[in-house]
């Protein structure tokens, strides 16, 4: 500011820049503290109104606080004194106030062209209130009209208005102060201010003196609390990560992985450790691959017998990037893993299954004996954007469980990569058990063309499945499709017969609840067929059990499939009546089940009563109902009259005397 004063041309000896004395720092500080609200209001009126009210308030306070001189400052002669209250003149405050006011004017007028300079990050120049948003109180129509009028003025015009208004200077004093502040055309500024039509205000007070223009009378509101909390957590986590990584990088050695493993601008995070096995897993020259015909003589046909296929299997740079991202995915990589699947790096060199272009992405499949890992990057860029990494647990996969993987998804379609032993692929709709389906084209690498898949949240009007030979596979939004089977839990078979296809046609819509759960196989077992009361036909009781790759986390549900269920015909979905998470029911360890439901004949059937129906598997010898409905029967079927809303407890006895409860 002192440089600006020195650069101002000195007029004749009667001008405002003729110095009569010095104002020391203590005197200026006393004037600033005593008249702080007046000075902040002055700066607030001069600053451009284009900024938000909150930023303008902070900028006004910053202007005044920076106006305090660092050393004794010359006082301009004929400086207008501070208008003191009537009967209480304070001449001693006039020199200090005139000095501080002049510095505020110069700063605010210079800031008008670059007011953003007062809103930077460095704390000293700008007052900051963390967690609060400050702004003046809202005024009425008069204050709004005055604000609009001031916004049309130039910065010198607003300064002239403030001097002649709240400062109560005469026209001559205002001209001298404006000239001392560096205004080139002082009379034009005064003429601008004179054209402002000040509203009358209320209670004999000018609108400019209201809370609308008082940056010291503020209202506070909180900022985004949730985002601020997230930012604090992110800063703390980032700080901890920086300390840990800094310590690790400071260790002797060259870090983890070969130099340039992910290339400049790659998607992998910076190296952070050194391990012999991890280094071997990062080396594309050590990636293993099965022979092209190894599956023909393999003791077990599984992913370990897949040969490496695709037109990019010899692309060392691609494999290097994929291995590096697998070992240490960066923050921009989307990583997904089925439940119970570890997403960590490989313990050693993995096996390569595929590397090639699928639609608009370059895809690489690895297998490490426990997991299938899918790496994908954009085919038209090498900056790491759009990189994904998917993990799927596949331990124990053999035969049809290793028939295919999902190579890509686009626009509601999927592409499957089939095993080398798959001789044919056909797309079928499970809801159409009598339809033959259509042949799916596959290229020389076993990659199918795009085929539709079930969309999450959509109405269940179709459920696509891939038939590879006699087996059925369906996409459940995971890298490895689930195998569908039919039959007794200890000997499930392929969904091939008419009865099996009909049961699955009425069960397929229940598969929507299994998406993303890491399911390896889903078996439907028709455990009973019960005659319905009143000659309404017969109901089929089905128990469907979904097994996961990890063993734990299975899901079992029982359903009843009645004729024209829900008033619809054909393959209308069955009604799920019970569900169990985990357990052994309907599985090879416990191939038995008991289920019940309240049922009423529909479709105009003469028997319009409610019934409690229950059925058990072949081991059941008797069923008992207690609670809201009571009844007992010898055998594995129960039908007892009931009322709508009745609740009953069902138990059964097995041939060996063991007690069995309903699926839950």
C-alpha positions in Angstrom: 0.0 0.0 0.0 2.9 2.3 0.7 4.1 1.8 -2.8 0.7 2.9 -4.1 0.9 6.1 -2.0 4.3 6.9 -3.3 3.3 6.4 -6.9 0.4 8.8 -6.6 1.2 12.3 -8.2 1.5 15.1 -5.7 -0.7 18.0 -6.4 -0.2 21.6 -5.2 0.4 22.4 -1.6 -3.3 22.7 -0.8 -4.1 19.2 -2.0 -4.9 16.3 0.3 -1.4 14.8 -0.1 0.4 17.6 1.7 1.7 16.1 4.9 1.3 17.8 8.3 2.6 15.1 10.5 2.8 11.4 11.3 0.3 8.9 12.6 2.0 6.2 14.6 0.9 2.6 14.6 -0.7 2.7 18.0 -2.9 5.7 17.1 -4.0 4.0 13.8 -4.7 0.8 15.7 -6.9 2.6 18.3 -8.9 4.3 15.5 -9.3 1.0 13.6 -10.5 -0.9 16.7 -12.8 1.9 17.9 -14.4 2.4 14.5 -14.1 -1.1 13.1 -17.8 -1.5 12.2 -17.8 1.8 10.3 -14.7 0.9 8.3 -15.9 -2.6 7.4 -19.3 -1.1 6.2 -17.3 1.4 4.1 -15.2 -1.4 2.5 -18.4 -3.6 2.0 -20.1 -0.7 0.1 -17.1 -0.2 -2.2 -16.3 -3.8 -3.0 -18.0 -5.1 -6.2 -21.4 -6.7 -5.4 -20.9 -9.5 -8.0 -19.4 -11.9 -5.4 -21.6 -13.9 -3.1 -22.6 -12.1 0.1 -20.6 -14.4 2.2 -17.4 -13.9 0.2 -18.0 -10.1 0.1 -18.3 -10.0 3.9 -15.0 -11.9 4.4 -13.3 -9.7 1.8 -14.5 -6.5 3.6 -13.1 -7.7 6.9 -9.8 -8.6 5.2 -9.5 -5.2 3.6 -9.9 -3.4 6.9 -7.6 -5.7 8.9 -4.9 -5.2 6.3 -5.3 -1.5 6.3 -3.4 -1.1 9.6 0.0 0.4 8.8 3.2 -1.3 9.8 5.1 1.9 10.6 4.3 5.6 11.3 2.4 7.0 8.3 2.2 10.6 7.1 -1.2 12.2 7.6 -2.7 14.2 4.7 -3.5 17.7 5.5 -7.2 18.9 5.6 -8.3 15.3 6.2 -11.9 15.4 7.1 -12.3 14.5 10.7 -14.6 11.7 11.9 -18.1 13.0 12.4 -18.4 12.5 16.2 -21.6 12.2 18.1 -23.2 15.5 19.1 -21.8 16.9 22.3 -19.0 14.4 22.3 -16.3 15.5 19.9 -13.2 13.4 19.7 -10.5 15.4 17.8 -7.7 13.0 18.9 -9.3 10.2 16.9 -9.5 12.2 13.6 -5.9 11.8 12.4 -5.7 8.1 13.0 -9.2 7.5 11.5 -8.4 9.6 8.4 -5.2 7.6 7.8 -6.9 4.2 8.2 -9.9 5.2 6.2 -7.7 6.4 3.3 -5.9 3.1 3.3 -9.2 1.2 3.3 -10.4 3.3 0.3 -7.2 2.7 -1.6 -7.3 -1.1 -0.9 -11.0 -1.5 -1.7 -10.7 0.5 -4.9 -7.7 -1.5 -6.1 -9.5 -4.7 -5.1 -12.5 -3.9 -7.3 -10.6 -5.2 -10.3 -9.2 -8.2 -8.5 -11.4 -8.8 -5.4 -10.7 -12.6 -5.7 -7.2 -11.9 -4.4 -8.7 -11.5 -0.9 -10.2 -15.0 -1.0 -7.2 -17.3 -1.4 -6.3 -20.3 0.7 -3.5 -18.7 2.8 -5.1 -18.0 6.2 -3.2 -14.8 7.2 -4.7 -12.5 4.5 -8.3 -13.7 4.9 -10.4 -14.4 8.0 -11.8 -17.9 7.7 -14.7 -19.4 9.7 -14.5 -23.2 9.3 -17.8 -25.0 9.2 -19.9 -21.8 9.0 -21.3 -19.6 6.2 -21.6 -15.9 7.3 -23.7 -13.4 5.5 -25.5 -10.1 6.4 -29.1 -10.2 7.4 -31.6 -9.8 4.6 -33.4 -6.4 4.3 -36.6 -5.3 2.8 -37.6 -3.7 -0.5 -35.7 -0.5 0.3 -32.4 -2.3 0.9 -32.9 -4.4 -2.2 -33.5 -1.3 -4.3 -30.4 0.4 -2.9 -28.2 -2.7 -3.5 -29.4 -2.8 -7.1 -28.6 0.9 -7.6 -25.1 0.5 -6.1 -24.4 -2.5 -8.3 -24.8 -0.2 -11.4 -22.1 2.2 -10.1 -18.3 2.0 -10.7 -16.0 1.4 -7.8 -15.2 5.2 -7.5 -18.9 6.0 -7.7 -19.6 3.6 -4.8 -16.7 5.1 -2.8 -18.1 8.6 -3.4 -21.6 7.4 -2.3 -20.1 5.9 0.9 -18.2 9.1 1.8 -21.1 11.4 1.2 -23.6 9.0 2.8 -22.5 7.0 5.9 -19.3 9.0 6.3 -21.3 12.3 6.1 -18.5 14.2 4.3 -19.1 17.4 2.4 -18.7 17.5 -1.3 -15.3 19.3 -1.0 -14.0 16.8 1.6 -15.2 13.9 -0.4 -13.3 15.2 -3.5 -10.1 15.5 -1.5 -10.3 12.1 0.0 -11.1 10.5 -3.4 -8.2 12.3 -5.0 -5.9 11.0 -2.2 -7.2 7.5 -2.7 -6.1 7.6 -6.3 -9.4 8.2 -8.1 -8.6 9.9 -11.5 -11.9 11.6 -12.1 -13.2 12.6 -8.7 -16.1 14.8 -10.0 -17.4 12.1 -12.2 -17.4 9.7 -9.3 -19.3 12.3 -7.2 -21.8 12.8 -10.0 -22.4 9.0 -10.2 -23.1 8.9 -6.5 -25.5 11.9 -6.7 -27.6 10.1 -9.2 -28.4 7.2 -6.8 -32.0 7.6 -5.5 -31.7 6.5 -1.9 -35.0 5.0 -0.6 -36.5 6.6 2.5 -35.9 3.7 4.8 -37.9 3.2 8.0 -37.9 4.7 11.5 -35.9 7.7 10.3 -33.0 5.5 9.4 -31.4 5.3 5.9 -31.4 1.8 4.3 -27.6 2.0 4.1 -27.4 1.9 7.9 -29.6 -1.3 8.1 -28.4 -4.8 8.8 -28.4 -5.5 5.0 -25.3 -3.3 4.6 -23.7 -4.1 8.0 -21.1 -6.8 7.5 -20.6 -6.9 11.3 -24.2 -8.0 12.0 -24.1 -11.4 10.5 -26.2 -14.5 10.4 -24.4 -17.9 10.5 -25.4 -21.1 8.8 -23.6 -24.4 8.7 -21.9 -25.6 5.6 -22.3 -29.2 4.3 -21.7 -31.1 7.5 -21.6 -34.6 5.9 -19.1 -33.5 3.2 -16.9 -31.7 5.7 -16.8 -34.9 7.9 -15.9 -37.0 4.9 -13.2 -34.5 3.9 -11.8 -34.7 7.5 -11.7 -38.5 7.3 -10.2 -38.4 3.9 -7.5 -36.0 5.1 -6.7 -38.2 8.1 -6.6 -41.4 6.1 -4.5 -39.7 3.4 -2.1 -38.4 6.0 -1.7 -41.8 7.6 -1.2 -43.4 4.1 1.5 -40.8 3.3 3.3 -41.5 6.5 3.2 -45.3 6.0 4.2 -45.1 2.3 6.9 -42.6 3.0 8.4 -44.9 5.6 8.2 -47.9 3.3 9.7 -46.0 0.4 12.5 -44.9 2.6 13.6 -48.5 3.1 16.7 -49.7 1.2 16.1 -51.2 -2.2 14.3 -50.3 -5.4 10.7 -50.9 -4.2 8.3 -53.6 -5.2 8.0 -54.7 -8.8 10.2 -54.2 -11.9 10.9 -50.7 -13.0 8.1 -49.3 -15.2 5.7 -52.2 -14.3 2.7 -50.1 -15.0 4.2 -47.6 -17.4 4.0 -43.8 -17.1 0.5 -42.7 -16.3 -0.7 -46.3 -15.7 -3.5 -47.3 -13.4 -1.3 -49.0 -10.8 -0.5 -47.3 -7.5 3.1 -46.5 -6.5 5.2 -49.5 -5.4 5.3 -49.9 -1.6 7.0 -53.3 -0.8 9.5 -55.8 -1.9 8.8 -59.6 -2.0 10.2 -62.3 -4.2 6.9 -64.0 -4.9 5.2 -60.7 -5.5 8.0 -59.8 -8.0 7.6 -63.0 -9.8 3.8 -62.4 -10.0 4.5 -59.1 -11.7 6.8 -60.5 -14.4 4.9 -61.2 -17.6 7.6 -63.6 -18.8 6.8 -65.9 -15.9 3.0 -66.2 -16.5 2.1 -69.8 -17.1 -0.1 -71.2 -19.9 -1.6 -74.6 -20.6 -0.9 -76.3 -23.9 -3.6 -76.0 -26.5 -4.6 -79.7 -26.2 -3.9 -80.1 -22.5 -7.6 -80.4 -21.7 -8.0 -83.6 -23.8 -5.7 -85.6 -21.4 -6.2 -83.6 -18.2 -7.3 -85.7 -15.2 -9.9 -83.0 -14.5 -11.4 -80.5 -17.0 -11.3 -77.2 -15.1 -9.8 -73.7 -15.5 -6.3 -75.1 -15.1 -6.8 -77.0 -18.4 -7.8 -73.9 -20.4 -5.2 -72.9 -23.0 -4.2 -69.2 -23.4 -6.3 -67.7 -26.2 -6.8 -64.3 -27.8 -4.9 -62.1 -30.1 -3.0 -60.3 -27.3 -1.5 -63.2 -25.4 2.0 -62.2 -26.5 1.5 -58.5 -25.7 4.1 -58.2 -22.8 3.2 -54.6 -22.1 -0.5 -55.4 -21.7 0.3 -58.3 -19.4 2.7 -56.1 -17.4 0.0 -53.5 -16.9 -2.6 -56.1 -15.9 -0.3 -57.8 -13.4 0.8 -54.5 -11.9 -2.8 -53.3 -11.5 -3.8 -56.7 -10.0 -1.0 -56.4 -7.5 -1.7 -52.8 -6.5 -4.8 -51.2 -8.0 -4.7 -47.4 -8.1 -7.5 -45.2 -6.8 -9.0 -44.9 -10.3 -9.4 -48.6 -10.8 -12.9 -50.1 -10.2 -12.4 -53.3 -8.2 -15.2 -55.8 -7.6 -15.1 -59.1 -5.9 -17.8 -61.7 -5.3 -18.6 -62.3 -1.5 -15.9 -64.3 0.2 -13.3 -63.7 -2.6 -10.0 -62.1 -1.6 -9.0 -59.2 -3.8 -5.3 -59.3 -3.0 -2.3 -60.0 -5.3 -1.4 -63.4 -6.6 0.9 -65.5 -4.5 3.0 -66.3 -7.6 2.9 -66.3 -11.4 -0.7 -66.8 -12.4 -2.0 -68.8 -15.4 -3.1 -66.8 -18.5 -6.5 -67.8 -19.9 -7.3 -65.0 -22.4 -6.0 -61.7 -23.7 -7.8 -59.9 -26.4 -10.2 -57.2 -27.5 -13.8 -57.6 -26.4 -16.1 -54.9 -27.8 -14.5 -51.6 -26.8 -12.2 -53.0 -24.1 -9.0 -55.0 -23.9 -9.6 -57.9 -21.6 -7.2 -60.2 -19.8 -8.3 -63.3 -17.8 -6.0 -64.9 -15.2 -6.4 -67.9 -13.0 -4.4 -68.5 -9.8 -5.9 -71.9 -8.7 -8.4 -70.2 -6.4 -9.8 -67.3 -8.4 -10.5 -66.1 -11.9 -9.4 -62.5 -12.3 -10.7 -60.3 -15.1 -8.7 -57.2 -16.0 -10.1 -54.7 -18.5 -9.0 -51.4 -19.9 -10.2 -49.1 -22.6 -9.1 -50.2 -26.0 -8.5 -46.6 -27.2 -6.4 -45.3 -24.4 -3.4 -46.1 -22.2 -3.9 -43.5 -19.5 -5.5 -46.0 -17.1 -9.0 -44.5 -17.3 -11.9 -47.0 -17.2 -9.7 -49.8 -15.8 -11.6 -52.5 -14.0 -10.6 -55.5 -12.0 -13.0 -58.3 -11.2 -12.4 -61.3 -8.8 -14.4 -64.4 -8.7 -13.7 -67.4 -6.5 -13.6 -70.7 -8.5 -12.0 -73.3 -6.2 -13.4 -76.7 -6.9 -14.7 -75.8 -10.4 -14.7 -78.8 -12.7 -16.5 -79.8 -15.8 -19.6 -77.7 -16.5 -18.7 -75.4 -13.6 -15.7 -74.3 -15.7 -17.6 -74.1 -19.0 -17.6 -70.4 -19.4 -16.7 -66.9 -18.0 -18.3 -63.6 -18.8 -15.9 -61.7 -21.0 -17.8 -58.4 -21.3 -21.0 -56.5 -20.7 -22.5 -53.8 -22.9 -26.0 -52.4 -23.3 -27.8 -55.3 -21.6 -25.8 -57.9 -23.4 -23.0 -60.2 -22.4 -20.3 -62.1 -24.2 -19.2 -65.5 -22.9 -15.8 -67.0 -23.3 -16.4 -70.7 -23.4 -14.1 -73.6 -22.5 -12.2 -75.4 -25.3 -14.3 -78.6 -24.7 -17.6 -76.8 -25.3 -18.8 -78.0 -28.7 -22.0 -76.0 -29.0 -23.7 -73.0 -27.4 -27.4 -72.1 -27.6 -29.3 -69.3 -26.1 -32.6 -70.3 -24.4 -35.3 -68.5 -22.5 -36.0 -70.3 -19.2 -39.6 -68.9 -19.2 -40.2 -70.7 -22.5 -39.6 -74.4 -21.7 -40.8 -75.7 -25.1 -38.7 -73.3 -27.2 -35.5 -74.8 -28.8 -33.6 -71.5 -28.5 -31.1 -70.2 -31.0 -27.5 -71.1 -31.9 -24.9 -68.6 -30.5 -22.0 -67.9 -32.8 -18.5 -68.3 -31.3 -15.2 -67.3 -32.8 -12.0 -69.3 -33.0 -11.1 -68.3 -29.4 -14.4 -69.5 -28.0 -15.8 -65.9 -27.6 -19.5 -65.7 -28.2 -21.4 -62.9 -29.9 -23.4 -60.6 -27.7 -26.4 -62.3 -26.1 -29.0 -60.7 -23.8 -28.9 -61.0 -20.1 -31.5 -60.3 -17.4 -31.6 -56.7 -16.3 -31.6 -55.9 -12.6 -34.9 -54.3 -11.5 -36.7 -55.1 -14.8 -39.9 -57.0 -15.0 -39.3 -60.7 -15.3 -40.6 -61.3 -18.8 -37.6 -63.4 -20.0 -34.6 -65.1 -18.4 -31.8 -65.9 -20.8 -29.5 -68.8 -20.2 -26.7 -70.4 -22.2 -27.0 -74.1 -22.9 -23.5 -75.7 -23.5 -24.2 -79.2 -24.6 -26.8 -80.4 -22.1 -25.9 -78.0 -19.3 -27.5 -74.6 -18.5 -25.5 -71.6 -17.4 -27.0 -68.2 -16.4 -25.5 -64.8 -15.8 -25.9 -63.6 -12.2 -23.9 -60.4 -12.6 -20.6 -62.0 -11.8 -17.5 -63.0 -13.8 -18.4 -66.7 -13.7 -22.0 -67.8 -14.6 -23.9 -70.1 -12.3 -24.8 -73.7 -13.3 -28.5 -74.6 -13.2 -29.4 -78.2 -12.3 -32.5 -80.2 -11.5 -33.1 -83.3 -9.3 -32.6 -84.8 -5.9 -29.9 -82.9 -3.8 -27.5 -85.9 -3.8 -27.7 -86.5 -7.5 -28.7 -83.3 -9.4 -28.7 -83.5 -13.1 -29.0 -81.4 -16.2 -32.1 -79.4 -16.9 -33.0 -81.5 -19.9 -36.4 -83.2 -19.6 -39.8 -81.6 -20.1 -40.6 -81.8 -16.4 -37.3 -80.2 -15.4 -37.7 -77.4 -18.0 -41.3 -76.7 -16.7 -40.2 -76.5 -13.1 -37.4 -74.1 -14.0 -39.7 -72.0 -16.1 -41.7 -71.3 -13.0 -38.6 -70.8 -10.8 -36.4 -68.7 -13.0 -37.7 -65.3 -11.8 -36.6 -66.2 -8.3 -33.0 -66.0 -9.5 -33.1 -62.2 -9.3 -32.5 -62.5 -5.6 -29.2 -64.4 -6.2 -27.4 -61.7 -8.2 -23.9 -60.8 -6.9 -23.9 -63.4 -4.2 -21.1 -65.6 -5.5 -23.3 -68.5 -6.5 -21.7 -71.5 -8.3 -24.7 -73.7 -8.8 -28.5 -73.6 -8.3 -30.5 -76.8 -8.0 -34.3 -77.1 -8.1 -35.8 -80.2 -6.5 -39.4 -81.2 -6.9 -39.9 -82.8 -3.5 -43.7 -83.3 -3.6 -46.8 -83.1 -5.7 -50.0 -82.6 -3.6 -53.6 -82.9 -4.7 -55.5 -79.7 -4.0 -58.8 -79.6 -2.1 -62.0 -79.4 -4.0 -60.6 -81.0 -7.1 -58.6 -77.9 -8.1 -55.8 -80.0 -9.6 -52.4 -80.6 -8.0 -49.7 -78.4 -6.7 -45.9 -78.9 -7.2 -43.7 -78.2 -4.2 -40.2 -77.2 -5.2 -37.1 -76.5 -3.1 -34.4 -74.5 -4.7 -30.9 -74.3 -3.2 -28.1 -72.0 -4.3 -24.6 -73.0 -3.4 -21.7 -70.6 -3.3 -18.1 -71.2 -4.3 -16.9 -70.6 -0.8 -19.3 -73.2 0.8 -20.8 -70.8 3.4 -23.6 -68.4 2.4 -25.9 -70.8 0.7 -29.6 -69.7 0.2 -32.6 -72.1 0.1 -36.2 -71.2 -0.6 -39.3 -73.4 -1.0 -42.1 -72.6 -3.4 -45.5 -73.9 -4.4 -46.5 -74.0 -8.0 -50.2 -74.3 -8.4 -52.3 -74.5 -11.6 -52.7 -71.1 -13.1 -50.9 -69.5 -10.2 -51.8 -65.9 -9.7 -54.6 -66.1 -12.3 -52.1 -66.6 -15.1 -51.5 -69.6 -17.3 -48.6 -71.4 -18.7 -45.2 -70.8 -17.0 -46.5 -68.5 -14.3 -44.0 -68.0 -11.5 -44.4 -70.1 -8.4 -45.0 -68.5 -5.0 -42.1 -68.6 -2.5 -43.4 -69.7 0.9 -40.2 -70.0 2.9 -36.5 -69.0 2.8 -33.4 -70.0 4.7 -30.0 -68.4 4.7 -27.3 -71.0 5.2 -28.1 -74.4 6.8 -28.2 -77.8 5.2 -31.9 -78.1 4.1 -32.5 -79.4 0.6 -28.8 -80.1 0.3 -26.8 -83.3 -0.1 -26.2 -83.4 3.7 -29.9 -83.0 4.6 -32.1 -83.9 1.5 -35.4 -83.3 3.3 -37.7 -80.4 3.7 -41.1 -79.4 5.1 -43.1 -76.3 3.9 -46.6 -74.9 4.2 -48.7 -72.1 3.0 -52.3 -70.6 3.2 -54.0 -71.2 -0.1 -57.3 -70.3 -1.7 -58.6 -71.5 -5.0 -58.8 -68.8 -7.6 -60.3 -68.4 -11.1 -63.9 -68.9 -10.1 -63.4 -72.3 -8.5 -66.5 -73.3 -6.5 -64.4 -74.1 -3.4 -63.6 -70.5 -2.3 -62.4 -71.4 1.2 -58.9 -70.9 2.7 -56.8 -73.9 3.4 -53.6 -74.6 5.2 -51.5 -76.7 2.9 -48.3 -78.5 3.9 -46.0 -81.0 2.2 -42.8 -82.8 3.1 -40.2 -84.8 1.3 -40.3 -88.6 1.1 -38.8 -89.2 4.6 -41.8 -87.4 6.3 -44.3 -89.8 7.9 -46.7 -87.3 9.7 -47.4 -83.6 9.8 -48.9 -81.6 12.7 -50.2 -78.1 12.7 -50.6 -76.0 15.9 -51.3 -72.4 16.7 -54.0 -70.5 14.7 -54.8 -73.7 12.7 -54.8 -77.1 14.2 -54.6 -80.4 12.4 -52.7 -83.6 12.0 -52.2 -86.2 9.2 -50.4 -89.4 8.7 -48.2 -89.1 5.6 -46.5 -86.2 4.0 -49.5 -84.0 2.9 -51.7 -81.8 5.1 -54.8 -79.9 4.1 -56.8 -78.2 6.9 -59.5 -75.5 6.5 -58.3 -72.1 7.7 -59.2 -68.4 7.7 -57.3 -65.6 6.0 -54.5 -64.3 8.1 -54.2 -67.5 10.3 -50.8 -68.4 11.5 -49.7 -71.9 12.3 -46.7 -73.9 13.4 -45.8 -77.0 11.4 -43.8 -79.9 12.5 -43.2 -83.3 11.0 -41.9 -86.7 12.0 -39.4 -88.6 9.8 -39.2 -92.4 9.4 -36.3 -92.6 11.9 -38.3 -90.7 14.5 -36.5 -87.4 14.1 -38.5 -84.2 14.3 -38.5 -81.8 11.3 -39.6 -78.1 11.2 -40.4 -75.9 8.3 -37.8 -74.2 6.2 -36.7 -71.0 7.9 
